[in-house]
Amino acid sequence: MIENFISDPHNVKFVENFFNSELFSSLSTDYPIVMISDHYVAEELLPPILDFMDNLGYRVILLTFPPGEKNKTWETFISLQNQLIDQGVSLGSTIIGIGGGIILDMAGFLASTYCRGVPLFLIPTTLTAMIDASIGGKNGINLRGFKNRLGTFYPPKDVWICPEFLATLPKKEWLHGIPEAIKHGCIADAYIWEFLDNCRDRLFSSQEILHEFIKRNCMVKAAIVAKDPKDQNLRKTLNFGHTIAHAIETLSKGHISHGLAVSVGMMIEMRISLESGIMKNPYLIEQLDNLLKYFCLPTALQELGSLIPQHLHNEFYHPENILHTLGYDKKNLSKKAVRMVMVEHLGRAASCNGAYCATPHTDILYEVLKSECHVVCNN
C-alpha cells in the first residue's frame, strides 16, 4: 500500500512497509544512493531495507553518525561531506535520510549543499519526525550550542511515512512527539485537541486512530508551509513554544529533549500571551496543562530539574540567563527585541499585523520567567 496524501509543498506518502519495488521506482540504479542515519537506526531498522534495495540493483552507501542533539553539529556535517567526496558521490546521486528529526535535519542540510543540491528523500522513524520534522523542507544544524543556527529551505522529493516504525520505539519516544501535535491544535486546528481528548486512551493501541492522527497533523503543517514556504510570516506560527524551548535546550547543554522543551515552552509562551493581553481566556492555560499532564509531559521548568546535572542548575534557573539566550533566537530582528508566537484562542495564533509573532514587553517576559525560576529556587 502506497498512499500519496499530500502533494503541496511536496509529496508525503503513507506506506505499509518498504518491501515494495514501486516505492523505489523513481530512484535511478545508475548512481549510488546515499543513506544518512545514526548508529542505532542503522543497526535496528536498516538491514532488511538495505537487503531489499540490493536485490533491486541499487548500490547503497550508508553513512552514520552518533545519535543525539549533541552530534547535530558543524563537525558532524563536515565529516559527512568529506565522506561523500571520498565515496565519489556525484550530482546524480540521491540522499535518503532515515531516522528522527536530528537525522532528517542533517540529511536535508547535506543534500541542499553538496554539489549545490542533490535529490532528497526522507523516511521519518519517530512521531516527531513524522508529523513535524519531515514536512516543509526546513533543515538546520546547531552552532556553538545554538539550535539550528545554520540551515536551508530544501524540500524533499518524497517523504515516506511508515507508522510501523513506531513499534520499535520506547513509549517515552512516542510521548515526546505529542507536544508538536498539541502545538498544531493551539495555532491552527482546534480539532486536534478534541481528537486527543476523545481518543487519547487508544491513540497508541489503535492503528486506525494513530494513522488518522499522523495524517491530520501532517496536513496541518503542510497547509501552513504551502502558504509560506520561506518562513516570512504565517509559517512562524509553527514556532509556538519553540522560542522558550530552544533556550531550554541550549541552557541544559542538550540534556533536555526537544519534545520536553516544547511542552514547557508552550506553557510559558501561553502565559506570556495571556499577560500581554493577546489571549483573553485564562482557562486555556489550565486545559493545556491538563492535556500535557495526561501524556506525562512537563508543564513547568521545575519539572525538568531531575534531567539536568546539578552543576547546571544555577545557570539554568536564572531568568537573566534565559533572557540572554532568547536574544539569539532566529526570529529576532535585533538581540534586544525577543519575538515569539502568541496564541489568541484555541486553534488560532495571533496575526500580529501579519507578522505572526510579537515582542512581549520586557517586564512581562521577565516576570513570567522569574516566577518559573522562583518556584524552583524556593523548593
C-alpha positions in Angstrom: 0.0 0.0 0.0 1.3 3.4 -1.0 -0.9 6.4 -0.4 0.2 9.9 -1.6 -2.0 12.0 0.7 -0.1 15.3 0.4 1.4 16.9 -2.8 2.0 20.5 -1.7 4.6 21.7 -0.7 6.0 18.3 -1.5 4.9 14.6 -1.7 4.1 12.8 1.5 3.3 9.1 1.2 1.9 6.6 3.7 3.5 3.2 3.2 2.7 -0.1 4.8 6.3 -1.2 4.6 9.4 -0.7 2.4 9.4 -4.0 0.6 7.6 -2.7 -2.5 9.6 -2.1 -5.6 7.1 0.6 -6.8 8.2 2.8 -3.9 11.7 2.9 -5.3 10.8 3.3 -8.9 11.7 7.0 -9.1 15.3 6.3 -8.0 17.9 5.5 -10.6 20.2 2.5 -10.3 22.8 4.3 -12.4 24.2 6.2 -9.4 24.7 5.3 -5.8 22.0 6.0 -3.2 23.4 7.6 0.0 21.6 6.8 3.2 22.2 9.1 6.2 21.3 7.7 9.6 22.6 7.3 13.1 24.2 4.2 14.6 21.0 3.0 16.4 18.7 3.2 13.3 21.4 1.7 11.1 21.6 -1.4 13.3 18.0 -1.8 14.3 15.9 -0.9 11.3 18.1 -0.7 8.1 19.4 -4.2 7.4 16.3 -5.7 5.8 15.7 -2.5 3.8 19.3 -2.5 2.6 19.0 -6.1 1.5 15.8 -5.4 -0.4 17.4 -2.4 -2.2 20.4 -4.5 -3.0 18.1 -7.1 -4.6 16.6 -4.3 -6.7 20.0 -3.4 -8.1 20.8 -0.3 -6.0 24.2 0.4 -4.7 23.7 2.0 -1.3 26.3 4.0 0.6 25.4 4.1 4.3 26.8 7.0 6.3 26.1 7.2 10.0 26.9 9.4 13.0 26.3 9.0 16.7 22.7 9.7 17.9 21.7 12.7 19.9 21.3 16.5 19.6 24.9 17.0 20.7 26.0 15.5 17.4 23.9 17.8 15.2 27.0 20.0 14.7 29.2 21.6 12.1 31.9 19.0 12.8 29.5 16.1 12.0 28.3 17.9 8.9 31.9 18.4 7.6 32.7 14.8 8.4 29.8 13.6 6.3 30.6 16.0 3.5 34.1 14.6 3.4 32.8 11.0 3.3 30.6 11.9 0.3 33.7 13.2 -1.5 35.7 10.1 -0.5 33.0 7.8 -1.8 32.9 9.6 -5.1 29.3 10.7 -4.7 28.2 13.0 -7.6 25.3 15.1 -8.7 23.5 12.1 -10.0 23.2 10.5 -6.5 20.2 10.8 -4.2 20.4 11.3 -0.4 17.9 9.5 1.8 17.6 10.5 5.4 16.1 7.8 7.7 15.5 8.4 11.4 14.3 11.0 13.8 14.4 14.8 13.4 18.1 15.2 14.1 19.0 12.8 11.2 16.5 14.4 8.9 17.9 17.9 9.6 21.4 16.7 8.9 20.4 14.8 5.7 18.5 17.9 4.5 21.4 20.2 5.1 23.8 17.8 3.4 21.6 17.3 0.3 21.0 21.1 -0.1 24.7 22.0 0.0 26.5 19.1 -1.6 27.1 19.9 -5.3 24.7 22.8 -4.7 21.9 20.3 -4.2 21.2 16.7 -4.9 17.7 14.9 -4.7 16.5 14.3 -1.2 14.1 11.7 0.2 13.1 11.5 3.9 12.0 8.5 5.9 10.9 9.6 9.5 11.0 6.9 12.2 9.7 8.9 15.2 6.4 10.5 15.8 8.0 14.0 16.0 9.8 13.4 12.7 6.6 12.1 11.0 4.3 15.0 12.0 6.8 17.8 12.1 10.5 17.5 11.1 9.9 15.7 7.8 7.3 18.2 6.5 8.2 21.5 4.9 11.8 21.4 3.7 13.4 23.3 6.6 16.6 21.9 8.0 19.4 23.1 10.3 22.4 22.2 12.4 23.5 23.6 15.7 26.4 26.1 16.1 28.1 26.9 19.3 25.2 25.4 21.2 22.5 27.4 19.5 19.7 25.5 17.8 19.6 25.2 14.0 21.8 28.3 13.6 22.8 27.1 10.1 20.3 25.7 7.7 18.4 26.0 4.4 15.0 25.6 2.9 15.2 22.5 0.7 12.0 20.4 0.1 12.4 16.7 -0.3 11.2 14.9 -3.4 9.3 12.5 -1.3 8.6 11.8 2.4 7.7 8.1 3.1 5.9 7.6 6.4 5.6 4.0 7.8 3.9 4.1 11.2 5.1 0.6 11.9 8.5 2.1 12.8 6.9 3.5 15.9 6.5 0.0 17.4 10.3 -0.2 17.6 10.5 2.8 20.0 10.1 3.0 23.8 6.9 4.7 24.9 8.7 7.9 26.0 9.8 8.5 22.4 6.2 8.3 21.3 5.2 10.8 24.0 7.9 13.2 23.0 6.1 13.7 19.7 2.8 14.7 21.3 3.8 18.4 22.1 4.2 19.1 18.3 0.7 17.8 17.8 -0.7 19.9 20.6 1.1 22.9 19.1 -0.8 22.3 15.9 -4.0 22.4 17.8 -3.0 25.6 19.6 -2.1 27.6 16.4 -4.3 26.2 13.6 -6.6 23.2 14.2 -8.6 23.1 17.5 -9.9 19.7 16.4 -6.6 18.1 17.2 -7.2 18.8 20.9 -10.7 17.4 20.6 -9.3 14.3 18.8 -6.7 13.8 21.6 -9.3 14.2 24.3 -11.6 11.6 22.7 -9.0 9.1 21.6 -6.1 9.5 23.9 -6.6 6.1 25.6 -6.5 4.4 22.2 -4.0 6.6 20.4 -1.1 4.2 20.6 -3.2 0.9 20.6 -5.4 1.5 17.5 -3.7 1.6 14.2 -6.6 3.3 12.6 -6.6 6.1 15.1 -2.9 6.5 15.0 -2.9 6.8 11.2 -5.6 9.4 11.3 -3.7 11.4 14.0 -0.5 11.4 11.9 -2.2 12.4 8.7 -4.2 15.2 10.3 -1.0 16.7 11.8 1.0 16.3 8.6 -1.8 18.1 6.7 -2.0 21.0 9.2 1.8 21.7 8.8 1.8 21.1 5.0 -1.1 23.6 4.6 0.8 26.3 6.5 4.1 25.7 4.7 2.4 25.7 1.3 1.2 29.3 2.0 4.6 30.5 3.4 7.4 28.2 2.3 10.3 30.6 3.2 9.1 31.4 6.8 8.2 35.0 6.1 5.0 35.3 8.2 2.4 32.5 8.6 4.9 29.7 8.9 6.4 31.4 12.0 3.3 30.1 13.9 4.8 26.6 13.8 7.4 28.1 16.2 4.9 28.4 19.0 6.5 27.1 22.2 9.9 26.9 20.5 11.3 30.3 21.4 11.4 29.2 25.1 12.1 25.6 24.1 15.3 26.4 22.2 16.6 28.4 25.2 15.8 25.5 27.4 17.7 23.1 25.1 20.7 25.5 24.9 21.0 26.2 28.7 20.5 22.5 29.5 23.5 21.7 27.3 21.4 19.1 25.4 20.1 17.2 28.5 16.5 18.2 27.8 15.0 16.7 24.7 13.2 18.8 22.1 9.8 17.4 22.9 10.0 18.1 26.6 11.4 21.6 26.0 8.5 22.4 23.6 6.0 21.1 26.2 7.3 23.5 28.8 7.8 26.2 26.2 4.2 26.2 25.2 3.0 26.6 28.7 5.3 29.6 29.3 4.5 31.3 26.0 0.8 30.8 26.5 1.2 32.6 29.9 3.0 35.4 28.1 0.2 35.6 25.6 -2.3 36.0 28.4 -0.2 38.5 30.4 0.3 40.5 27.1 -3.5 40.8 26.7 -3.5 38.9 23.4 -5.1 35.8 24.8 -8.3 36.5 26.8 -9.2 33.1 28.2 -7.1 32.0 31.2 -8.9 28.6 31.3 -7.0 27.7 28.1 -3.8 27.5 30.2 -5.4 25.0 32.5 -6.6 23.0 29.6 -3.1 22.9 28.1 -1.7 21.9 31.4 -4.2 19.0 31.8 -3.6 17.7 28.3 0.1 17.7 28.6 0.0 16.1 32.1 -2.2 13.3 30.7 0.6 12.3 28.5 3.1 12.6 31.4 4.7 15.7 29.9 6.2 18.5 31.9 4.4 21.8 32.2 6.9 23.9 34.2 10.7 24.5 34.4 10.8 22.9 37.9 9.8 19.5 36.4 13.0 19.4 34.2 15.4 19.7 37.2 15.9 16.0 37.6 17.1 15.7 34.0 19.8 18.4 34.3 23.1 17.9 36.1 23.2 19.7 39.4 26.2 21.9 38.4 24.0 23.4 35.6 21.0 24.3 37.9 22.2 27.8 38.9 22.7 28.8 35.3 19.6 27.1 34.0 17.2 28.5 36.7 18.2 32.1 36.3 15.7 34.5 34.4 18.6 36.8 33.2 20.3 33.8 31.6 17.1 32.7 29.9 16.5 36.2 28.6 20.1 36.5 27.3 19.7 33.2 25.4 16.4 34.3 24.0 18.2 37.2 22.4 19.9 34.8 20.0 16.6 33.4 18.6 16.4 33.3 14.8 13.1 35.2 14.7 14.5 38.3 16.4 15.2 41.4 14.3 17.6 42.6 17.0 19.1 40.9 20.0 17.3 43.2 22.4 13.8 42.6 21.0 12.7 38.9 21.6 10.0 37.8 19.3 7.7 34.9 19.8 4.4 33.4 18.6 1.3 34.4 20.6 -1.9 32.4 20.8 -5.2 34.3 20.5 -7.5 31.4 21.3 -7.5 27.7 20.7 -6.8 26.9 17.1 -5.7 30.4 16.2 -2.3 32.1 16.5 -2.3 35.9 16.7 -1.6 37.5 13.4 0.2 40.5 15.0 -0.4 42.6 11.9 0.6 39.9 9.5 4.0 39.2 11.2 2.6 36.2 13.2 5.0 36.9 16.1 5.3 39.8 18.5 7.8 41.3 21.0 6.3 40.9 24.5 7.1 43.8 26.9 10.4 43.0 28.7 8.8 43.4 32.1 6.1 40.8 31.3 8.7 38.4 29.8 11.0 38.8 32.8 8.2 38.4 35.4 6.9 35.2 33.8 10.4 33.7 33.7 11.2 34.9 37.2 8.1 33.2 38.6 9.1 29.9 36.8 12.6 30.1 38.3 11.4 31.4 41.7 9.3 28.3 42.3 12.4 26.1 41.8 14.7 28.3 43.9 12.2 28.2 46.8 11.7 24.4 46.8 
